[in-house]
């Protein structure tokens, strides 16, 4: 929860290729206090079955920038493996995952809450500030 001295962050992931939440994706949170400051790794979580991270670490006082790193490669590899098991005649050429990770950096101000959803598919993604 944010206080007047800190901001707070939440996120969720929707796999738009399936029209479903993306569960089991590791999300790491980093913060810095100014453009020239070093990033401080704060920890992480993983999305639940509803595609949400409900336990991201709190931001330290003085945070001005936040980075969310989404490790999407294992999610897509599992999805590809499941699809191959269901339809072995339609196996892909093994080209791999186009976006193995997604890093989103954004500015924050104290006292505000930032919900940053990731809309994801195998060949693209978009983000926005939600509510």
C-alpha positions in Angstrom: 0.0 0.0 0.0 1.3 3.5 -0.8 1.8 6.2 1.8 2.4 9.9 1.2 6.1 9.1 1.0 6.0 6.1 -1.3 4.4 4.8 -4.5 3.0 1.3 -4.9 2.9 -1.1 -7.9 0.7 -3.9 -9.1 0.5 -5.8 -12.3 -1.2 -8.6 -14.2 -0.7 -10.4 -17.5 -3.3 -11.3 -20.1 -2.2 -13.7 -22.9 -4.1 -12.1 -25.7 -3.4 -15.1 -28.0 -5.5 -17.3 -25.7 -7.8 -14.7 -24.2 -6.7 -15.9 -20.7 -4.6 -14.8 -17.8 -0.9 -15.8 -18.0 -0.2 -17.8 -14.8 3.2 -18.8 -13.5 5.2 -15.9 -15.0 8.1 -14.7 -12.8 8.1 -10.9 -12.3 11.0 -9.0 -10.7 10.7 -5.5 -9.4 13.6 -3.0 -9.3 13.6 0.7 -8.3 15.9 3.7 -8.4 15.8 7.2 -6.9 16.7 9.4 -9.9 17.7 8.9 -13.5 21.4 8.6 -12.7 20.9 6.2 -9.7 21.7 2.5 -9.8 18.8 0.1 -10.0 18.0 -1.7 -6.7 16.6 -5.2 -7.0 13.6 -5.4 -4.6 12.5 -9.0 -5.2 9.8 -10.6 -7.1 6.8 -12.8 -7.4 5.0 -14.9 -10.0 1.6 -14.5 -11.5 -1.1 -16.6 -10.1 -3.8 -18.5 -12.0 -5.6 -15.2 -12.5 -2.4 -13.6 -14.0 -1.9 -11.3 -11.1 1.0 -10.6 -8.8 -0.5 -10.0 -5.4 2.7 -9.8 -3.4 5.2 -7.6 -5.1 7.7 -5.9 -2.7 7.0 -2.4 -1.4 8.9 0.5 -3.0 11.4 2.3 -0.9 10.9 5.9 0.0 12.4 8.2 -2.6 11.7 5.9 -5.6 11.3 7.8 -8.8 11.6 5.0 -11.4 10.4 1.4 -11.4 11.2 -1.5 -13.6 9.2 -4.6 -13.9 11.0 -7.6 -15.6 8.7 -10.3 -16.8 10.3 -13.7 -17.6 7.9 -14.8 -20.3 10.1 -17.4 -22.1 9.3 -20.3 -19.7 5.6 -19.5 -20.0 5.6 -19.7 -23.8 7.9 -22.7 -23.8 5.4 -24.6 -21.6 2.5 -23.4 -23.7 4.3 -24.6 -26.9 5.1 -27.9 -25.3 1.5 -28.4 -24.2 0.2 -27.6 -27.7 2.7 -30.1 -29.3 1.5 -32.7 -26.9 -2.1 -32.1 -27.8 -1.4 -31.9 -31.6 1.9 -33.6 -32.4 1.3 -33.4 -36.2 1.4 -29.6 -36.0 4.8 -29.3 -34.3 6.6 -26.0 -34.8 10.0 -25.8 -36.3 11.5 -25.1 -32.9 12.1 -21.4 -33.7 11.9 -20.6 -29.9 10.4 -17.6 -28.2 10.6 -14.2 -29.9 10.4 -12.2 -26.7 12.1 -14.1 -23.9 11.6 -11.3 -21.5 9.8 -8.0 -21.3 11.2 -5.1 -19.2 8.9 -2.2 -18.5 10.3 1.0 -16.9 8.1 3.9 -15.7 8.3 7.0 -13.5 6.4 7.2 -10.2 5.6 9.9 -7.7 5.0 9.4 -4.0 1.5 8.6 -2.8 0.3 7.2 -6.1 -0.6 3.6 -7.0 0.5 2.3 -10.4 -1.2 -0.7 -11.9 0.7 -1.8 -15.0 -1.0 -4.6 -17.0 1.0 -6.5 -19.7 -1.0 -7.7 -22.7 1.1 -10.5 -24.2 1.2 -12.7 -27.2 4.0 -14.7 -28.9 5.0 -11.9 -31.2 4.1 -8.7 -29.4 3.1 -7.0 -26.2 1.7 -3.8 -24.9 1.4 -2.1 -21.5 -0.6 0.7 -20.1 -1.3 2.4 -16.8 -4.4 0.8 -15.4 -6.4 1.5 -12.3 
